[in-house]
Amino acid sequence: MNFKFVYKICTKSEWQEIKDKGQLVGSKKDLEDGYIHFSGEDQIKGTLEKFYSNQKDLILLKVDTLKLDHLLWEQASDGNMFPHLYSSLDVSNVVDEFEITLNDDCSHNLPANF
């Protein structure tokens, strides 16, 4: 598992709002849970299938963990360890963005390196 980067899935409109504000305080689900949900590289596909089924207009943000002081890896109900950020995310920590498209069968199409 690569601990240098974590990934955040959001809609294109959420990403634009994050860029406009300069930070992410969290989605509705993040705010309810008290932290920003991220995925490790090997968890992205599962997160898409579980929480974003048939959803289009998604962006995958690649986030550098080096400056994230309040990032913890915690066990989820399925037993897997997921990264959770207990603070806002400054947009300067986002090092790349990838568009996630839907295939004809409504599965998500990720960039080739995933």
C-alpha positions in Angstrom: 0.0 0.0 0.0 1.3 3.4 -1.0 1.0 5.9 1.9 2.4 8.9 -0.1 -0.9 9.5 -1.8 -4.6 9.2 -1.0 -7.5 9.7 -3.3 -10.8 11.6 -3.0 -13.8 11.0 -5.4 -16.0 14.0 -5.9 -18.3 15.5 -8.6 -17.1 18.0 -11.1 -19.2 20.7 -9.5 -17.7 19.8 -6.0 -14.2 20.0 -7.5 -14.9 23.5 -8.9 -16.3 24.6 -5.5 -13.1 23.3 -3.8 -10.9 25.2 -6.2 -12.9 28.4 -5.8 -12.8 28.2 -2.0 -9.2 26.9 -1.8 -10.1 24.0 0.5 -12.4 21.1 1.0 -14.2 20.9 4.3 -16.1 17.8 3.2 -19.1 16.4 1.4 -22.4 15.9 3.2 -21.3 12.4 4.2 -17.9 13.7 5.4 -19.5 16.3 7.5 -21.9 13.8 9.1 -19.0 11.4 10.0 -16.7 14.2 11.2 -13.8 13.5 8.8 -13.0 13.6 5.1 -13.2 10.1 3.5 -10.3 9.1 1.2 -9.3 5.8 -0.5 -6.0 4.2 -1.0 -5.0 3.5 -4.6 -6.1 -0.1 -4.4 -9.5 0.9 -2.8 -10.7 3.3 -5.5 -12.6 0.8 -7.6 -14.4 -0.6 -4.6 -15.3 2.8 -3.3 -16.8 3.7 -6.7 -18.8 0.5 -6.8 -20.1 0.9 -3.3 -20.9 4.6 -3.1 -21.0 6.0 -6.7 -22.8 3.3 -8.7 -24.0 4.6 -12.1 -22.9 8.2 -11.1 -21.3 10.3 -13.8 -19.4 13.6 -13.8 -16.9 12.3 -11.3 -13.4 13.5 -10.6 -10.6 11.6 -8.8 -8.3 13.8 -6.8 -4.8 12.6 -6.1 -3.7 14.1 -2.7 -0.1 14.3 -1.4 -0.2 13.1 2.3 3.1 14.7 3.3 1.5 17.9 4.7 -1.7 16.3 6.1 -1.2 16.5 9.9 -4.6 15.0 10.8 -4.7 12.0 8.5 -5.4 8.6 10.2 -5.8 5.2 8.7 -8.8 3.6 10.4 -10.5 0.3 10.2 -13.9 0.4 8.4 -16.8 -1.9 9.1 -15.6 -4.3 6.4 -12.2 -4.7 8.2 -10.2 -2.7 5.6 -8.1 0.3 6.7 -9.2 3.6 5.1 -7.6 7.1 5.3 -9.6 9.7 7.1 -8.7 13.4 7.4 -9.8 15.1 10.6 -9.3 18.7 9.2 -10.0 20.5 6.0 -8.0 19.7 2.9 -6.1 22.6 1.3 -6.3 22.5 -2.5 -2.5 22.9 -2.7 -2.3 19.2 -1.5 -4.1 18.0 -4.6 -1.3 17.0 -7.0 -3.4 15.7 -9.9 -7.0 15.2 -11.0 -8.5 12.5 -13.3 -11.9 12.4 -14.9 -13.9 9.3 -14.2 -16.2 8.4 -17.1 -19.0 5.8 -17.3 -18.8 2.9 -19.8 -21.9 1.8 -21.7 -22.5 -0.9 -19.1 -22.5 1.9 -16.4 -19.1 0.7 -14.9 -16.6 3.4 -14.1 -13.7 4.0 -16.5 -10.5 5.0 -14.6 -7.3 6.2 -16.0 -4.9 3.5 -17.3 -2.6 3.6 -14.2 -5.5 2.4 -12.0 
